[in-house]
């Protein structure tokens, strides 16, 4: 891919391609994304059990390596909530991070970013001060790791995905130079519509969070739906879809410095 064409498509800055929801038809999902003018998929992890799968999809699995070079871009990280089963989840522990760190070190030179990480103090997950503090320590150590590897998540390079806070709070992130990625669920979320109205386009990226946060509840989301985010942002801001596409993709290139090189492989 030539340098001049890097900005001519959409970048899904946050999706979960390793989710079981895609086990049976991932190739079709990727084809649909390509046809929807998606030029890169940032594939994030939530726990160490996903890491090898994501790396296979991005670099080692022959089918995808041949057909989608530089298309699936890996991020490895430990989420604040760890799923034990579809019905049961718990707060992350430092032991979870200890399992993950050697694998991250193994692939550190191939990673686009550290993620998905954060804090989730929902009482059913983190009901004690000890659980909250352990979450903080897991996040702090991953921020330190990202800084050492010079990839996003470090304090100077942050993507706040599916931000659910007040637009006024989001402006603190804008002032800090953070980016906010907007999923297709914006079409049914008054909060995200208000957020997009207030955020400058220069702070916005696109995401799907596939298979979650789709345009319809309880329906599997896919990367091809990234165009829905772009179209709705254009509508809210009264600008062209082309401008949204151009600026959000350039924002993604600024956020993920390695993206430029990976897209040209």
N, C-alpha and C positions, 0 to 999 in steps of 0.2 A: 504494500500500500504506500503510495507516494505521500510525501509530507503535505502536499497541497490538498489531499483529500481527507486528512485526519479529522477535520472539523465538519465533514459533510454528512455525518450520521449522528445517531443518538447513543449515549452511553448510559447503561443501566448501572448506577453506582452502588447498588446493594440488592443482591438476590441470593436465594438459597437453592442452588442447583443440586446440591447433594441431598436434598430432602427426599424422603421415600415417595412423595407425591409424583416425582418425575422418573421413578425407576423404570416404568414400562414404555415411556415414549419420549425420552429426552432428546433423541435425534430429531424428532418432528418438532419439538418445542424450539430447538435451536434453528431449524430451517425457517420456522415462522418468524422468529426474531430477526434473522437475516433479511427476510422479505419485508419486514417492517422498518428496515433501514437502521437496525441496531448494529453498531460497529464494535461494541465491547460490552462484556458482561462481567461485572465485579462480583465474584462468587465468594461469599463470606461463610465462616464456620461459627458454631456455637460451642463445640466441645471437641476434645482430641479424637474421638471416634470418627469424626468426619474428615480429618485432615488428609489422610491418604487418598480418599475418594476425590476430594477437591483437587489435589495435585495430579491425580491420574487424568481427570477431566481437562485440566489446564495444560498439561505438558507431556504426559506419558502414555495415555491410552491411544493406541495407533489411529483409530477411526477419527477421533476428534483432532489429533495432532495434524493429520493430513488434510482434513476438511475445514478445520476452524483454527488455523494458526494465529496466535495472538488474539483470540476472540474471548476465551474464558480466562479471566485474570484472578489469581488466587489471593485470598486473605485468610490468615489463620488467627484465631483468637478464642478466648474462653468467655462465654456469656455469663452474666450474673445469676441467671436461673438455669439450672441443669435439669433436663427432663429425664426422669427415671423410667417412665412409661407414658403412654398417651394420657393416662389419668392422674399421674403423680409427678410433681416436680419439687425441687428443693433449691435452697440458696447455694451458690457456688462456695467451694472451700479452697484453701491453699493447696490441698492435695490434688484437686482437679488441675490446678495450674502446674503443679510439679510434673504431672503426667504429660501435659501439653508442651512444656518448654523444650524438652529435647527434640521433639519433632519440629517445632518452629525453628530451632537452631539448625536442624538438618536442611531445611528448605529456605533459610533466611535470604539467600541471594536471589531467590525466585519470587519472593512475595511482593505484591503490590502494596499491601498494608497489613496492619494488625487489626483484626475484627472478626466477629462482632463482639464488642465489649461495652461495659457501662455499669450502671447501678440500678437495682430494682428493689425498692424497699416496701413493696406490697406486703402487708402483714402476713398473708398466708405463706409467703416465701421467706421473708426476713422479719420475723416477729420479735427478735431479741437484739439487744445492742451488740452482742458478740457476733451475730450473723451479719449485721450491718457493717461492723468494723472489718470482718473478714472479706466482705465484698469490696470494701474500700482498698484493702491491701492488694487484692487480686487486680483491681483496676490500676492502682498506682504502679505496681510492678510491670504491668503491660504497657503503661505509658512510658515508663523508663526504658522498656525493651524497644518500643517504637522509636524513641529518640535515639537510642544507640544504633538502630538499624537505619535511621533516617528515612522512615516511611510514615505515612499518615496514621494518626491517632495521637502522636506526640502533641504537646500543648500548642505548637505553632501550626499544625496541620490536623484539622478536626472536621469530620463530617457527622452532623447530627441527623440521623436517619429517622424519618417518620416522627418528627418533633411534635409532641402533644401539649406543650406548654402554652402559656399566653404569648400572643404576638409581642407584647411589651418586653417580656423576658427574652424573647428571641433576639431583640435588638442588642442585648448585651453580647450575644454570640456574634452578631454582625460586626460590632465594634472590636471584637477580639479577632476578627478575620476568619471566623468559622463559616462552613458551608452547611446548607440545609437541603436534604434531598426529599423530593415530593413524589409520593406514590399515586397510582391510579385511583385510590380510594378518595382522592380529593373531590371527585364528583359527587360524593355522598357525605362529605365531612365539612360542616360549617366552620369548624376550628381551622382546618387546613386552608380553606378558602380565605378566611380572614388573615391567616399567616402569610399567604402568597401576596395578598393585597399590600401588606406592609413591608415585606422583604424586598430589597432591591434585587433585580435580576442577576446582578453580579455576585449574589450570595446563594444562588439557587442551582442545585443539581437535580437530576432525575433519577428515580429508582422505581423498582416494582415491589421489592421485598417478597418476590415470588417464593413460595406459593400463597403467601398472605397478602392482605391489603389490596385486593383487586377492586375493580369497579362495582362488582356485585358481592354482597355478603354470601358466605358459605359456598363460594365458587372458586375453584383453583385459579390463582393468578399466574400469568406467564410473562416472560420478558417482552414479548411482542406488544403488550399493553402499555409499554413505556410511552407510546405515541399519544395515549389518552392523557397522560400527565402533561405532555407538551402542549397539546391542543387546549386543555382547560386553563393552563397558565396563560397562554396567549389570550384566551377569552377574558380572563380576569383582568389582565393588564392592558388589554386593548392594543395588542401588538401582533405581529405576524407569527405564525408557527415557525417560520424559517429563522426569525430572530431568536426565538426561544431555543431552538435547536442549536444554533450557532453559539450563543452565549453559554448555555448550560454545558455544552461539550467542551468549550474553552475553559470553563470553570473546572470541569473534571480533569483536564490536562494540567491545570495549575495545582489542583489538590493532589493528584497522583503523578508526580514527576516521571515515574517510570512508564506511564501510560503511552507517552509519545513514542518511545523506543519499541515497546511491545506491539503497538499497532502497526509498526512498519516491518515486523519480522516476516 
